[in-house]
């Protein structure tokens, strides 16, 4: 289903697939859309969710891949964890359409708002609901590890 229904759509947007993960790189950093299978599933009970990650080049020395990440459920209007079941009789075309809509409406905008270090700093200062305290602490730590102590010191508390 990922290969046939979602993969081509993400590739059109510059992502490259490796296993269940799609990544695109740009001058300022990278973005990842990760399809995570449930660890509690089985061959007969397949479920998955979507995680999105971003990384910016200025912080690359501090952390290798997912500098900032979010699970799709927190991006959806309900704000609840979202897992999609995939029973044997799943209409993969319909599921693919649903997933493309979620990616278009929620995941890609989240990624786009976090493309550069400047955008991350602006979010931390101006949109605290989209940059919760636990992420702010991690952001401050990443800035410090990258030698950007002045930026770290100026983040809101």
C-alpha positions, 0 to 999 in steps of 0.5 A: 500500500505504501509503495503503490498508494502513498510512495509515488505521491511523496516522491512527487514532493521530493521524498525518497523511500527507504523501508517505511520511511520517506526523507527529503533533503534541502539546503537548510536540512531534512524532513522525514515521514515515517510509517511506524507499524505497531509493535503489538500487531501480528501478521493478522493484525497490522496497524500503523501510525505516522511520525514526522521529523525535521532536522536543520543543518545548523544543528546537525552536529548535535543530533543525527536525525530527528531533531524535532518530531511529532506523531500524526495524532497530535497534528489532527483536529482531535489531537488523539493518537491515530493508528490505521488498521490494515485488515486483509480486506482493506481497500488500499486505494481508499486508505491511500487517499485518506493518508495522502489527505492527512499528509497534505493537510497536516503533516507536510504543513508541520514539516514546512513550518520547521524547515529552517533554524529561523523558523524554529526560533520563531515558532519557539518565540511566537507559537508556544502551543506548537512548541511545547516546553519539553521540545523547547528544552530539547531545542535549547540543548541542541542549540548549545551543543551546536555552539549557538549559545546566544540563540539558546539563551534568548529562547523563551522560558 
